[in-house]
Amino acid sequence: MISGSIYALLAGFWGAGASLSAKLFLSAYFRKEMCVAWLSDWTEVHDGVTVCEWLHIPLWLLGGGLLFSCNAFMWTFFSKALRHCSFSARATLTTTTGNFISSAVLGRMIFGETQTIMWWAGIFFTLCGLLVLHGTTPQAIPLEEGKKDQ
C-alpha cells in the first residue's frame, strides 16, 4: 500500500508536468521553435506553406490534451494523498514541495533555467516545515465523560 506522502509527491510531479506542457505546447513561440528544431530536414515548402506553419495546430491540441491529462492525474493523486494522510496540511505541503522541486528539475533540464538564492531559501524553509509536519503525530481528542455514554 502506498503512503499518502508518495501520493502527494506524485501529485506534485504531475502538477509540474501540467505547467511544463502548458509552457511548451500552448505558447506559439515554443511550438514554432520546437517544430523548426525537430523537423529541420522537413521544412521544405509545399504550395507556399512549410510544415511548421500547419503543424502548430496539432501541437497545440497535443499540448491541451497533455495539460488536461496531467491536471487530471495531479488531482487524482492529490485526492488519494488527502485520503491517506493523517491531516490535510501534510498532503498539501508535500504536494507543493514535490511540485517546486519537480518544476526546478524540469526547468533546468528542458529550458536551462537557474534558480535564484531567494528561491533556494524558500524551498529550504518549505522543506523545514515539511520535516516538522512529518515528524509530528496527530493527537487524539479525548471525549468528555458525558459523550462517552451516548
WOURDA-V554660 format. One record per backbone hydrogen bond with DSSP energy under -1.0 kcal/mol. NH is the residue of the N-H (numbers start at 0). CO is the residue of the C=O. Records with the same first field share a line. If there is no record, write none. Layout:
# WOURDA-V554660
NH->CO  CO
This chain:
# WOURDA-V554660
6->2
7->3
8->4
9->5
10->6
11->7
12->8
13->9
14->10
15->11
16->12
17->13
18->14
19->15
20->16
21->17
22->18
23->19
24->20
25->21
30->26
31->27
32->28
33->29
34->30
35->31
36->32
37->33
38->34
41->38
45->48
48->45
54->50
58->54
59->55
60->56
61->57
62->58
63->59
64->60
65->61
66->62
67->63
68->64
69->65
70->66
71->67
72->68
73->69
74->70
75->71
76->72
77->73
78->74
79->75
80->76
81->77
82->78
83->79
84->80
90->86
91->87
92->88
93->89
94->90
95->91
96->92
97->93
98->94
99->95
100->96
101->97
102->98
103->99
104->100
105->101
106->102
107->103
108->104
109->105
110->106
112->106
119->115
120->116
121->117
122->118
123->119
124->120
125->121
126->122
127->123
128->124
129->125
130->126
131->127
132->128
133->129
134->130
147->143
